[in-house]
Amino acid sequence: MKPKFLIVFLKELREALRDKRTLGLLALFTVMYPVMIGYLLNQSINRATKPERDGVEIAVIGASQAPTLMSQLKQRNINVKNQAPLDEEGITKLLQARTYPVVLRVSDKFTENYAAMRPARIELWFDSSDESGKRRREVEDVLEAYSANVAGARLLAHGVSPATLAPIQVQRFDTGTNASRSAGLIGSLLGILFLPVFICGMSTAVDSTAGERERRSMEVLMAQPARAWELVVGKWLTAGCLAIAGITLELALAHAILSWLPLEEIGMSWSLNWGDLALLIVATIPLCLFASGMQVALAMNAKSFKEAQSVLSFVTLVPLIPGVVVSMMELKTATWMYMVPMLSNQTLLREMTKGDVGILPFVMTFSCSALVALLAVGFASWRMKSERYVLAV
């Protein structure tokens, strides 16, 4: 004979699967976030690699005054477009049209001052509100290199070594890896992927508690030879299974998209494999059960179906607060973070993108949510025994 909680679970799951509209919305919600993250990262990759593919195109006023500089710009894949003389208003309009990221205006006296070894002025015009900082820096690098070459040649002409201008030589060594650089960004992006844990099973949790009580089917169910905890566990497992299915689909889709994207083009990487993903999903199962247990317990405490929906819609945002606070305060990973539901999963994912995290973070992440889930189910079982709950008084 089947356990009674399993009979209740199968009954609730069958009813949940009959609601095609709700399942369709949940599937859309589950797929939406990975696709959105993949699209945003793909757009970032395209913006970052476009200058390398197409080159940087700038407008130069008075290009004939500095032919050597123009040659150096072209050598760095910076296309120079000769522009007729413009005043400040005309240059501003040209930049606001987003036609060029940078406008260079060479002084009319550039050649004269250059020949006389006086500072020759070049004006660099740009719009700081435009997302073209990388292309502007490429132009600035060429201008600085050109200025240094001219200064060095002049010093040599006077018998002075150019090394005199650089008494200190700074060498920079970056020990950061693509994984460590991308862990923070990817961790913050994917942290929101755990949100469906609190959404996929919410509709079922509310309908099987507050909904059944309003329809007066709860009284019929409680008249059956089953104890309160068996009824609660069956409803709890139904909502938990939907949450597990949603998060599994979402993480698998996100993994497939991130593995396909050329993140190396923007100095990032996605180092997880399918085995790591399976471990992450296993560690997330208690979070799904915690979410469904909390929703069942809170829905039982609500006086109506509408009130239960309103309360759970607000409570769903509460588990996101620790992750947001940690991100805003830029706190380093600490052991206590693995003891906070939701935050522990976000921290675990972020650390897994950096490399091996060991077994302890998995155990702590699994245990903290599992313990709270059991407490929530225990409270819901106690609430189910109350006549005030059944009679909605």
C-alpha positions in Angstrom: 0.0 0.0 0.0 1.3 3.4 -0.9 2.1 5.9 1.9 -0.7 8.3 2.3 1.5 11.4 1.8 2.5 9.9 -1.6 -1.2 9.5 -2.6 -1.8 13.1 -1.7 1.3 14.1 -3.7 0.2 12.3 -6.8 -3.3 13.8 -6.5 -1.9 17.3 -6.2 0.6 16.8 -8.9 -2.0 15.5 -11.3 -4.2 18.6 -10.7 -1.2 20.9 -11.1 -0.3 19.4 -14.5 -3.8 19.8 -15.8 -3.5 23.6 -15.6 -1.8 24.1 -19.0 -1.9 27.9 -18.8 0.0 28.1 -15.6 2.5 25.5 -16.8 3.0 27.5 -20.0 3.6 30.7 -18.0 6.1 29.0 -15.7 7.9 27.5 -18.7 8.1 31.0 -20.3 9.4 32.5 -17.1 12.0 29.8 -16.7 13.3 30.2 -20.2 13.2 34.0 -20.2 16.1 34.7 -17.8 18.7 32.6 -19.4 17.8 33.9 -22.9 17.9 37.5 -21.6 21.3 37.0 -19.9 22.6 35.4 -23.1 21.4 38.2 -25.2 22.9 40.9 -22.9 26.3 39.2 -22.8 26.2 38.6 -26.6 25.5 42.3 -27.1 28.5 43.1 -24.9 30.7 40.8 -26.9 29.6 42.4 -30.2 30.3 45.9 -28.9 33.7 44.9 -27.5 34.8 43.2 -30.7 33.3 45.5 -33.3 36.2 48.0 -33.1 38.7 45.1 -33.8 36.6 43.9 -36.8 35.7 47.2 -38.4 38.3 49.5 -36.9 37.7 52.8 -35.2 36.5 55.7 -37.5 37.2 59.2 -36.4 36.8 62.6 -37.9 39.8 64.9 -38.2 39.7 68.6 -38.9 43.0 69.8 -40.5 44.5 66.3 -41.1 46.9 67.7 -43.7 48.7 69.6 -40.9 50.0 66.3 -39.3 50.6 63.6 -41.9 52.8 61.5 -39.7 50.2 61.4 -37.0 47.6 60.4 -39.5 49.8 57.5 -40.7 50.2 56.2 -37.1 46.5 56.3 -36.6 45.9 54.3 -39.7 48.5 51.7 -38.6 46.5 51.2 -35.4 43.3 50.4 -37.5 41.9 53.8 -36.9 40.2 55.1 -40.0 40.6 58.9 -40.5 37.9 60.8 -42.2 38.8 64.3 -43.3 36.2 66.8 -42.0 35.7 70.4 -43.1 36.4 73.1 -40.5 33.7 73.2 -37.9 33.0 75.5 -34.9 32.3 74.2 -31.4 28.6 73.9 -32.1 29.2 71.9 -35.3 31.5 69.5 -33.6 29.0 69.0 -30.7 26.2 68.2 -33.2 28.5 65.8 -35.0 29.3 63.9 -31.8 25.7 63.9 -30.7 24.7 62.2 -34.0 26.9 59.3 -32.8 28.6 59.2 -36.3 32.1 59.4 -34.8 33.2 58.6 -31.3 36.0 61.1 -31.5 36.7 64.3 -33.4 40.3 65.6 -33.7 40.9 69.2 -34.6 44.4 70.1 -35.5 45.4 73.7 -34.9 46.1 75.9 -38.0 49.5 76.7 -36.5 50.3 73.0 -35.8 53.0 72.8 -38.5 54.6 76.2 -37.6 54.7 75.3 -33.9 55.9 71.8 -34.5 58.8 73.1 -36.7 59.7 75.7 -34.0 59.6 73.0 -31.3 56.8 74.7 -29.5 53.8 72.8 -28.2 51.6 72.0 -31.1 47.9 71.9 -30.1 45.5 69.0 -31.1 42.0 69.1 -29.7 40.3 65.9 -28.8 36.5 66.2 -28.8 34.3 63.4 -27.4 30.9 62.9 -25.8 31.3 61.2 -22.4 27.7 60.0 -22.4 28.4 57.9 -25.5 29.4 54.3 -24.8 32.6 54.6 -26.8 35.2 54.9 -24.0 37.3 52.0 -25.4 37.6 53.5 -28.8 38.4 56.9 -27.4 41.2 55.4 -25.3 42.7 53.8 -28.4 42.9 57.2 -30.0 44.4 58.7 -26.9 47.0 56.0 -26.8 48.1 56.8 -30.3 48.4 60.5 -29.5 50.4 59.8 -26.3 52.7 57.4 -28.3 53.2 60.0 -31.0 54.0 62.7 -28.5 56.5 60.4 -26.8 58.2 59.6 -30.1 58.5 63.2 -31.0 60.0 64.1 -27.6 62.5 61.3 -27.8 63.6 62.3 -31.3 64.1 65.9 -30.2 66.2 64.8 -27.1 68.4 62.6 -29.3 68.9 65.5 -31.7 70.3 67.5 -28.7 72.5 64.6 -27.5 70.2 63.6 -24.6 69.0 60.1 -24.0 65.2 59.7 -24.0 65.5 57.5 -20.9 66.1 60.8 -19.0 62.3 61.4 -19.2 61.6 58.0 -17.6 63.7 57.6 -14.5 61.3 54.9 -13.1 60.1 52.0 -15.2 56.9 50.4 -13.9 56.1 46.8 -15.0 52.6 45.5 -14.4 51.8 41.8 -13.8 48.2 40.8 -13.6 47.8 37.4 -11.9 44.0 37.4 -12.3 42.5 34.8 -14.5 39.5 35.0 -16.8 37.5 32.9 -14.3 38.3 35.2 -11.3 37.6 38.3 -13.3 34.2 37.0 -14.5 33.1 35.4 -11.3 31.7 38.6 -9.8 29.8 39.6 -12.9 28.5 36.2 -13.9 27.7 35.5 -10.2 25.6 38.6 -10.0 23.9 37.9 -13.3 23.1 34.3 -12.5 22.1 35.0 -8.9 18.7 36.0 -10.2 18.3 32.6 -11.9 17.5 31.2 -8.4 14.4 33.3 -8.3 12.1 30.7 -10.0 12.7 28.5 -7.0 10.2 30.8 -5.2 7.8 31.3 -8.2 7.4 27.9 -10.0 5.7 26.2 -7.0 3.9 29.3 -5.6 0.7 28.9 -7.6 0.4 25.2 -6.6 1.2 26.0 -2.9 -1.5 28.6 -2.7 -4.1 26.7 -4.7 -3.7 23.5 -2.6 -4.1 25.3 0.7 -5.9 28.7 0.6 -7.6 27.7 -2.6 -8.9 24.4 -1.4 -10.1 26.0 1.8 -12.2 28.6 -0.1 -13.6 25.9 -2.4 -14.5 23.9 0.8 -12.6 20.8 -0.6 -10.1 21.0 2.3 -12.8 19.7 4.7 -13.4 16.6 2.5 -9.7 16.0 2.3 -9.2 16.2 6.0 -12.1 13.8 6.5 -10.0 11.1 4.9 -8.0 8.6 7.1 -4.7 10.6 6.8 -2.9 12.6 9.4 -2.2 16.3 9.1 1.5 15.9 8.4 0.8 13.5 5.6 -1.5 16.0 3.9 1.0 18.8 4.3 4.0 16.7 3.1 2.0 15.7 -0.1 1.2 19.3 -0.9 4.8 20.4 0.0 6.4 17.9 -2.3 4.1 18.8 -5.2 5.2 22.5 -5.0 8.8 21.5 -4.4 8.9 19.2 -7.5 7.6 22.0 -9.7 10.3 24.3 -8.3 13.0 21.7 -8.8 11.9 21.1 -12.4 11.9 24.9 -13.1 15.4 25.6 -11.6 16.9 22.5 -13.4 15.6 23.6 -16.8 16.7 27.2 -16.2 20.3 26.3 -15.0 20.7 23.8 -17.8 19.7 26.4 -20.4 21.9 29.0 -18.8 24.8 26.6 -18.9 24.3 25.8 -22.5 24.1 29.4 -23.5 27.2 30.5 -21.5 29.2 27.6 -22.8 28.3 28.6 -26.4 29.1 32.3 -26.0 32.7 33.4 -26.8 33.2 35.0 -23.4 36.9 35.1 -23.8 36.4 38.0 -26.2 35.5 40.2 -23.2 38.0 38.7 -20.8 35.6 36.3 -19.1 35.1 32.6 -19.0 32.6 30.0 -18.0 34.5 27.1 -16.5 31.6 24.9 -15.2 30.9 21.5 -16.9 27.8 19.4 -16.8 29.1 17.5 -13.7 29.5 20.8 -11.8 26.0 21.8 -12.9 24.6 18.6 -11.6 26.2 19.2 -8.2 24.8 22.7 -8.1 21.3 21.5 -8.9 21.6 18.9 -6.1 22.7 21.6 -3.7 19.7 23.7 -4.8 17.0 21.0 -4.1 16.7 21.9 -0.4 16.2 25.6 -1.4 13.3 24.5 -3.6 11.9 22.5 -0.7 12.4 25.4 1.6 10.6 27.8 -0.8 7.6 25.5 -1.2 7.5 24.7 2.6 7.5 28.4 3.4 4.8 29.1 0.8 2.6 26.3 2.1 3.0 27.5 5.7 2.3 31.2 4.9 -0.7 30.3 2.6 -2.2 28.4 5.4 -2.0 31.5 7.6 -3.8 33.7 5.1 -7.5 34.1 5.4 -8.2 34.0 1.7 -6.7 33.0 -1.7 -6.1 36.6 -2.7 -4.4 37.4 0.6 -2.1 34.4 0.2 -1.1 35.5 -3.2 -0.4 39.1 -2.1 1.7 37.9 0.9 3.7 35.4 -1.0 4.4 37.9 -3.8 6.0 40.2 -1.3 7.8 37.4 0.7 9.3 36.1 -2.6 11.5 39.2 -2.7 12.8 38.8 0.8 15.4 36.1 0.1 17.0 38.3 -2.5 17.9 41.0 0.0 21.0 39.3 1.5 22.5 38.8 -2.0 21.8 42.5 -3.0 23.3 43.7 0.3 26.5 41.6 -0.2 26.8 42.8 -3.8 26.4 46.5 -2.9 28.8 46.3 0.1 31.3 44.3 -2.0 31.9 41.8 0.8 34.4 39.0 0.3 33.2 35.5 0.5 32.9 34.3 4.1 31.8 31.0 5.7 28.7 32.5 7.1 27.3 33.2 3.6 26.9 29.5 3.1 24.5 29.4 6.1 21.9 31.8 4.6 19.3 30.3 2.2 19.4 31.7 -1.3 22.6 33.7 -0.5 24.4 30.4 0.0 23.4 29.2 -3.5 24.5 32.5 -5.1 27.8 32.4 -3.2 28.3 28.7 -4.2 27.7 29.5 -7.9 30.1 32.4 -7.8 32.9 30.4 -6.2 32.3 27.5 -8.5 33.0 29.8 -11.5 36.4 30.5 -9.9 37.4 26.9 -9.5 37.2 24.0 -7.0 35.3 25.0 -3.8 35.6 21.7 -1.8 32.9 19.7 -0.1 32.1 21.9 2.9 30.3 24.7 1.0 28.1 22.1 -0.7 27.2 20.5 2.7 26.5 23.9 4.3 24.4 25.1 1.4 22.4 21.9 1.3 22.0 21.7 5.1 20.9 25.3 5.8 18.0 25.3 3.4 17.0 21.7 4.4 16.8 22.6 8.0 14.6 25.6 7.4 12.4 23.6 5.1 11.7 21.0 7.8 10.9 23.8 10.2 8.4 25.3 7.8 6.7 21.9 7.1 6.5 21.2 10.8 4.8 24.6 11.4 2.4 23.9 8.5 1.6 20.4 9.9 0.8 22.0 13.3 -1.4 24.6 11.6 -3.3 22.0 9.6 -4.5 20.5 12.9 -6.2 23.7 13.9 -10.0 23.9 13.3 -9.6 27.7 12.9 -7.5 27.1 9.8 -10.1 24.7 8.2 -13.0 27.0 9.0 -11.0 30.1 8.0 -11.7 32.0 11.2 
